[in-house]
Amino acid sequence: MPVSSPETEWIWFNGRMVPWESATVHVMTYALHMGAAVFEGIRCYDTPRGPAIFRLDAHLLRLADSARMYRMPMPYDPGQLAAACHQVVRENRVRSAYLRPLAFLGRGPLGTNPLGKPVEVIVAALNWGTYLGTGALEEGVDVGVSSWQRLAPNTMPTMAKAAGNYLSSQLMSIEAHRHGYAEAIALDSSGLLSEGPGENLFLVRNGVLFTPPTAAAVLPGITRDTVITLARELGLEVREQTAPREALYVADELFFTGTAAEVTPIRSVDGVPVGSGGRGPVTAELQRLFFGLFDGRTEDRWGWLDYVSEAPASGAAAPPDATDPELAAV
Ligand SMILES: Cc1ncc(COP(=O)(O)O)c(C=O)c1O
C-alpha cells in the first residue's frame, strides 16, 4: 500500500530522465489496449552502507525472461537497465524505494500480432511502505481463498511477469476486499494451492516449510527464492510441492512473500485462525533473517545487495535536456 505520495521527481524513460508529470504515453499505445507489457517490482532498502537495491540482477533476468516469452526485443540490455535503476534512486535522492522497470509496446496498429511494434521502457522509483497495511508484518493479515482460480497451464505463461496476468490478480483482490480480507489466496486450475495476487505462499507444518511449485501457476518469486535460501541456512527442510486447499486450515504457520509484501504472516484463512492465530516462530525467525539483510544483522553472503553509489554508473542516461520540446512544457 503506497505511503503518502508514491511520486518522485524523475522517471527514466527510453534512456532519458524525464520529470514525473511528463512521463506520459498516447491513448492509442498498444499496451493499453492489449496488455502487452512486462515489468518488475524491485525494492531499494536504506542500509547502514547507503541505499542498496535488493537482488537487482535476478529481477532484471526475470524481466528479460518475461520479454523473451512474449518475443519482445528489449532495446536495453540488463547492464543499461541496472544503471537506470541506480540512476532513479540517485537522482530522486531516495534512500529506499520500490523500483518499477516496465517494457511495453508503443504505437502501432491494434491487431493481435504484436511483432514489430516499438518496445518502450521506463524505470520509475516510488515511495512505498508496508504493502499489506500497518502492523501486517507483526500481526499478520486475514485472507480468504478466492473463487477465481489462477491461469491454467498453456493459456498464458505464469512464469512471465506480464501486465495481462494482473487482470487475474485484480479479480482476486476485488473479491478479497469485498469480503473484508486484506488479501486473497488462489488455487490453480486443478484446485491445488497456488499464490496470492502479488505474493507467493508458504506453509509450515511440523517444522517443515512447504511452498507450491512453479507448475502450480505461480510467479517464480525472488523473495520466495530468498526465503528458501535463508530457511535452508537455518537447517529447515524446504519442500516445493503441491498441496490441497485444506492444508491451509491445518498449517501451523502461513506467510506470504513478495517484493511488495516482503515476509508477511497470515493470521487467518476464511475466518479460521492459523496456528495460534498470530505470527508463528518460524515466520518470525525468517523475518529476522530477511530484514537483517537490510540493517546489517544478516551477513549478505550471496551478494544480493547492490549498493547505489553517489557517482553515476557508466551507461547512465544523460541529464534532462531543457531544450527538449517535450520537456519545455513543464
Ligand atoms: C503474482 C505474483 N506472485 C509472486 C510475487 C512475488 O515475487 P517477488 O518475490 O519476485 O516479488 C509477485 C510479485 O512480484 C507477483 O506479482
The ligand as an SDF file (V2000), in Angstrom:
LIG
                    3D

 16 16  0  0  0  0  0  0  0  0999 V2000
    1.7300  -12.9160   -8.9300 C   0  0  0  0  0  0  0  0  0  0  0  0
    2.9320  -12.7350   -8.0800 C   0  0  0  0  0  0  0  0  0  0  0  0
    3.4180  -13.7850   -7.3830 N   0  0  0  0  0  0  0  0  0  0  0  0
    4.5020  -13.6650   -6.6040 C   0  0  0  0  0  0  0  0  0  0  0  0
    5.1760  -12.4720   -6.4820 C   0  0  0  0  0  0  0  0  0  0  0  0
    6.3910  -12.3700   -5.6200 C   0  0  0  0  0  0  0  0  0  0  0  0
    7.5330  -12.2480   -6.4380 O   0  0  0  0  0  0  0  0  0  0  0  0
    8.8160  -11.4330   -5.9380 P   0  0  0  0  0  0  0  0  0  0  0  0
    9.2030  -12.0380   -4.6440 O   0  0  0  0  0  0  0  0  0  0  0  0
    9.8110  -11.6700   -7.0010 O   0  0  0  0  0  0  0  0  0  0  0  0
    8.4170  -10.0230   -5.8180 O   0  0  0  0  0  0  0  0  0  0  0  0
    4.7150  -11.3530   -7.1780 C   0  0  0  0  0  0  0  0  0  0  0  0
    5.3950  -10.0560   -7.1060 C   0  0  0  0  0  0  0  0  0  0  0  0
    6.2070   -9.7450   -7.9230 O   0  0  0  0  0  0  0  0  0  0  0  0
    3.5770  -11.4920   -8.0030 C   0  0  0  0  0  0  0  0  0  0  0  0
    3.1100  -10.4500   -8.6840 O   0  0  0  0  0  0  0  0  0  0  0  0
  1  2  1  0
  2  3  1  0
  2 15  2  0
  3  4  2  0
  4  5  1  0
  5  6  1  0
  5 12  2  0
  6  7  1  0
  7  8  1  0
  8  9  2  0
  8 10  1  0
  8 11  1  0
 12 13  1  0
 12 15  1  0
 13 14  2  0
 15 16  1  0
M  END
$$$$
